[in-house]
Amino acid sequence: MKYKVILFSFLLGLLLWACDDSVSNIGMGILPDQDKIGIYTDTIYLDASTVRLDSIYAKTVYGMLGEFYDPTYGNLKSSFLCQFYAPQTETFRDSVLDSKMDSIVLNILYRSYLGDSLAPMQVSVYPVTQPLGGHYYTNISPSDYCDMNTVLGRQGYTARNLNVTDSANIANGYVKKLSIRLPDFLAQKFYEESLKPSPNIYSSLDDFVKFFPGVYVAPSYGTGNIIYVKDTYIGIYYNRRLTTSSSTGTDSIYIKADSTTFNVTQEIIQLNSYQSSHDEKLLQPSEDKTYVKTPAGIFTKITVPIPDIINKMGAKKFTNAKFSLSLFAKDEWEYAIGYPPKVLLINTDSVTTFFENKMIADNKTSYTSSYTSSYTYDFGNISAVIQNAIENAPDKNLELLVIPVSTQTSGTTDYTTSHFLYPSGATFKKDKEHLRLAIVATDMDVNQLKSQSIAK
């Protein structure tokens, strides 16, 4: 029995690159009749189209801010709403000079950006007036949560800091900061609430969020770049009157500048809003191409004709189905958006559960592939998902989505997956030559394979 299994595996390996356009049965004439296993090869042609999801799941403390236009993939505008985490100890220290706050500033930190670094931009900050629920999908309407008639602050900027040297701007790890001054009365309210006896607004996160529900940060002028937000925080600045004693016992008074920080953290809510336009061209049916565009929710749908496979090959055990996607090279343009670094191939019915639970690809129901310099995404063997479709829904086509993703890793192991939330785009080839699926199957059923494995 060991001999039979080893020989079967050897012959299977030889056949992986020998598929043609017709079903072929490769018998193993050297084996006795009772040990023969039929091996079949074929090429299946798939279909593909461009689809758009209503929204994507985007729970993150990172965001994007700005507006950018790409000649191929259209326009993208990004903004975000966020709450802040209040420190529950030493919110404001003693001895504040004249019990008066100096200023309050919303600070946005970023390391990188997309587009023209010198394009003139403007950001506006609005007050959140309604609780931010846990709806982390990008089809939110910021106006449902905010007072868009009240501007807390407004600031012009360029993505590149013109106040520092060129070498500092491009230095690895250099963090750029966009600061928007908010009304002074707000800082004073924060301080005065801290003077009240406990319990006060700083006693719990819920109490603080009720007092200050957050802000909406949105581009209000200019197009040409998007900054990738690393951190967002509110800084309240003030002076303290302090006393120090010398060795002779003489006291002296001095003034020290100080601040209190309220950060956007994992404990609170940030909602990201993306507005994508000029997408009609991408969504039109095409004979030779499909698209993905992030974070706009525009993906490529692959259709595997399961009923045709069954009619052509019968009920067999599929052992190999090699699948890859080929890309058109991008036009040369200085600010062109990049290819998605990694994409996920997953059943359309599993998308919501997969991302909300931050699952990882298991190479049975979902697969990931990284972009290669040869302009391909190679998914390897996807026979498991095809076999599952044949066994559970033989009368339906299998529909798979190609979705750009980010994965967090520990060492070399992925442990969570999320939508790729930065601007990217890819154009896939969908002619017959590039949407062919080379498959290998046997006439062994699943139980027979299991029994042979046990017999070993």
Secondary structure, DSSP 8 states (H G I E B T S, - for coil): -HHHHHHHHHHHHHHTT---SS-EEE--TTS-GGG---EEEEEEE-EEEEEE-S--B---S-EEEEEEEETTTEEEEEEEEE--B--SSSSS-S-EEEEEEEEEEEEEEEEEEEE-TT--EEEEEEEB-S---S--BTT--GGGTB-TT--SEEEEE-SS-TTS-HHHHHSTT--EEEEEEE-HHHHHHHHHHHTS-SSSTTS-HHHHHHH---EEEEEEE--SEEEEEEEEEEEEEEEEEEEEE-TTS-EEEEEEEEEEEEE--TTS-EEEEEEEES-HHHHS--SSEEEEEETTTEEEEEEE-HHHHHHHH-S-EEEEEEEEEEB------TT--B--SEEEEEEGGGHHHHHHTT----SSSEEEEE-BTTTEEEEEE-HHHHHHHHHH-TTS-EEEEEEEEEEEEETTEEEEEEE--S-EEEEEE-SGGGSEEEEEEES--HHHHHHHHHH-
